[in-house]
Amino acid sequence: MHFQHQPTIIGKYVSRPSLLGDRAYKIKKPVDLGFLDFRSVESRREACHRELALNRRMTPDVYIGVADVTGPDGAPCEDVLVMHRMPDESRLALLVRNGVEVRSDLRQLARDVAAFHASAPTDQAITSCGSAEALTARWRSNTEGLRELGPMLVTKATLDEIEELALRYIAGREPLLSSRMRAGLVRDGHGDLLAEDIFCLADGPRALDCLDFDDRRRWMDVLDDIATLAMDLKRLGALQAAQSWLSDYAEFSGVRQPLSLSHHYIACRAVMRAKVAAIVERGSAQADSAAAAEQTRTLALLGLSHLRAGRVRLILLGGGPASGKSTLAEGLGDAIPAAVLSSDRVRKELSGIPPTQHMPARFGEGIYTPESTSKTYQRLADQAERLLALGETVVVDASFSTGEQRELCRSAGQRTSADVIELRCFAPKEALEGRLRSRAAQPSSVKRRGQ
């Protein structure tokens, strides 16, 4: 196994690897990094056995065991982790950099990781690590660490925006995070799925070096766990591979993974790696320091781009009949993507009418009475708030003829910390009249009508 360019940066400070024939040997260094203390022989022995047990969960055929190192007197004086040596040319990061097709390897890995997650332990302590409070604490640790370690690496403006977007997302997504906790999606995972530590062998991929020094850093939402590799593939420029990895995992896990939450966790992993790179930059020689500094900036900006992409938005799309708002709403729903809520559909649902049935009526009559309209907008606001809290961007297609109607929906966006975007559609008088005549002539083709 080759460790020279291993991006699991903490590993190179706590382990001393040696290669001999078809074996790799790792001895823990007697270091104290604050969050781990390996100064005693007992602590290093325990760490070796811990690394062995945790990594055997996914790759039992790679991790052989823990052996004693004896001193001149023949007595054990150290412990060493013994592993099968992996062929360096099969390293996923190297294959990606060289443009080798890795689609089938990633698909098999997605299948393996989904199976691993399905049987991974979970309990109350593990589940609590997926809460809004725990996620907020992680973000604050990462951004505060970067402020302290890398003020010359990441600008204050970038860090301020990262923190604002991350905490704003969490503030409105407690129902989403709680639902995933209840569903058992917070597990004792791998914790550090990185392309440099994955090997694509003829009989399938092997993911090595799980995070073993702190349980709570490995207890996470399964989507958070796989976001690590998605982030790393994006860092390497393999954007399509990253998307395929996420899609394949969703397929094999059988669990729908909200797009905004995927963006959020990828951002979280990127910013965390940026902090680790900043730690390396501080303690490295000049040549290594420059590379670490560049990596810090790159990862921080990658995180920011995903936080921006993962913003939850409420788009209030108003306009009169035949103004084109429904066509635009459908287009936005497909392009963003977003859930589209139609006042016409909701109004008919409340009245027990099929959504495709044409219901001609004058203003204030039939299903367009003030009472019906009031109930319609309340239902729209309620549905929008529920979807926004679950991480979905929402487009509301309605006339919004009064300020009170807009305020009702606007408040739903504000309560869920969503970005509220308000639009109104207009069309020339001639176009409106032509569309209305066409609808009157073919009433079955009318898809929506709102007030």
Stockholm file with secondary structure:
# STOCKHOLM 1.0

chainA/1-451         MHFQHQPTIIGKYVSRPSLLGDRAYKIKKPVDLGFLDFRSVESRREACHRELALNRRMTPDVYIGVADVTGPDGAPCEDVLVMHRMPDESRLALLVRNGVEVRSDLRQLARDVAAFHASAPTDQAITSCGSAEALTARWRSNTEGLRELGPMLVTKATLDEIEELALRYIAGREPLLSSRMRAGLVRDGHGDLLAEDIFCLADGPRALDCLDFDDRRRWMDVLDDIATLAMDLKRLGALQAAQSWLSDYAEFSGVRQPLSLSHHYIACRAVMRAKVAAIVERGSAQADSAAAAEQTRTLALLGLSHLRAGRVRLILLGGGPASGKSTLAEGLGDAIPAAVLSSDRVRKELSGIPPTQHMPARFGEGIYTPESTSKTYQRLADQAERLLALGETVVVDASFSTGEQRELCRSAGQRTSADVIELRCFAPKEALEGRLRSRAAQPSSVKRRGQ
#=GR chainA/1-451 SS CCCTTCSCHHHHHHEEEEEETTEEEEEECCCBCSSCBCCSHHHHHHHHHHHHHHHTTTCTTTEEEEEEEECTTSSEEEEEEEEECCCGGGBHHHHHHTTCCCHHHHHHHHHHHHHHHHHSCCCHHHHGGGSHHHHHHHHHHHHHHHHHHCTTTSCHHHHHHHHHHHHHHHHTCHHHHHHHHHTTCEEECCSCCCGGGEEEETTEEEECCCCCSCGGGTEEEHHHHHHHHHHHHHHTTCHHHHHHHHHHHHHHHTCCCCHHHHHHHHHHHHHHHHHHHHHHHHHSCHHHHHHHHHHHHHHHHHHHHHHHHTCCEEEEEEECTTSSHHHHHHHHHHHTTCEEEEHHHHHHHHHTCCTTSCCCCCTTSGGGSHHHHHHHHHHHHHHHHHHHHTTCCEEEESCCCSHHHHHHHHHHHHHTTCEEEEEEECCCHHHHHHHHHHHHHCGGGCCCCCC
#=GC SS_cons         CCCTTCSCHHHHHHEEEEEETTEEEEEECCCBCSSCBCCSHHHHHHHHHHHHHHHTTTCTTTEEEEEEEECTTSSEEEEEEEEECCCGGGBHHHHHHTTCCCHHHHHHHHHHHHHHHHHSCCCHHHHGGGSHHHHHHHHHHHHHHHHHHCTTTSCHHHHHHHHHHHHHHHHTCHHHHHHHHHTTCEEECCSCCCGGGEEEETTEEEECCCCCSCGGGTEEEHHHHHHHHHHHHHHTTCHHHHHHHHHHHHHHHTCCCCHHHHHHHHHHHHHHHHHHHHHHHHHSCHHHHHHHHHHHHHHHHHHHHHHHHTCCEEEEEEECTTSSHHHHHHHHHHHTTCEEEEHHHHHHHHHTCCTTSCCCCCTTSGGGSHHHHHHHHHHHHHHHHHHHHTTCCEEEESCCCSHHHHHHHHHHHHHTTCEEEEEEECCCHHHHHHHHHHHHHCGGGCCCCCC
//
